[in-house]
Amino acid sequence: MKIGLFGFLFVMWILILAGGGILVAILGPFSISGYGDLDLLLTSVLKAIIAIILVVVWILVLSKLKNWIFKKEIKY
């Protein structure tokens, strides 16, 4: 059971680091121009939507992984 739990924690930290890297490297310098005063607002809204989608995807992946690990552990 310890390997399953440690595997889950390892994947969780990898996803956290990958998500942070994606947000900093790709979304950080992203900007929208051509809309005048709305540039900053549109850029912020788009960055927030993408970040929320990433968080939801990460949560779904971790939930599926957790369910798979615990189902595997219960069968033994």
Residue pairs with C-beta under 8 A, 6 or more apart in sequence:
1 73
4 69
4 70
4 72
4 73
5 69
7 69
8 62
8 65
8 66
8 69
11 61
11 62
11 65
12 62
15 58
15 61
15 62
16 58
19 54
19 55
19 58
22 54
23 51
23 54
27 47
27 50
27 51
30 43
30 46
30 47
31 39
31 43
32 39
32 42
32 43
32 46
33 39
35 42
